[in-house]
Every structure is written in structure tokens, then in C-alpha cells.
Amino acid sequence: MISCQIALYPLATKDFESVIIKALDSISSLKSEGLSIEVGSMSTVLKGKDEVVWKAVRTLFDQASHQGQQIVLNASFSNECGCDL
């Protein structure tokens, strides 16, 4: 079990909310694999089995960057902090 706090920053766009929403929508299907998604005002926390969390981060990054966007994705991972589901 791991947790990951992520913050996605779309660059050079006024439509940043759309980029973030589409990226988050791209990982919602992983809830069926045990992924917990807690969206906050400044970041999102993902929790679950290691392979599901890593898959979610990769999927989110790919979705955001494949929209033709320049992005920054900050991520902090832990195998202790926030891992209590």
C-alpha cells in the first residue's frame, strides 16, 4: 500500500481547469482496482496498491501531456504517510 500526493500544473493555458479535470477523469476507472482518489483544492491524494497508484500517476501524466499541454506534475510518494484506508 502506498499513497501519493500529486499537484498538476498546466502551463501556458487559461483553460487549466479543463486539463486537470480530464486528467483526473482518466484515472477514475482505477477505483474499481482499489484506487482511492481524494481531490483537494491544491493537490490530490491517491492511495492503493503500489501498482495501481503508479499506473494512476502514469495515466494522469500521459492524459495531461497528450492534450498538447505543457505541464508540471509534482508527486510525493509514501509507504507510510496516509496509507490507512
NORQUI-V891510 format. One line per field, one symbol per residue. ss: DSSP state (2 for helix, 1 for strand, 0 for the rest). burial: # if it has 9 or more other ideal C-beta (glycine too) atoms within 8 Angstrom, else .. A space follows every 10 residues. Layout:
# NORQUI-V891510
ss=???
burial=???
This chain:
# NORQUI-V891510
ss=0111111111 1000022222 2222200222 2220011110 0001111102 2222222222 2222200001 1111111100 00000
burial=########## .....#..## .###.##..# #.#.###... ...######. .##.###.## ####....#. #.#.#..#.. ..#..
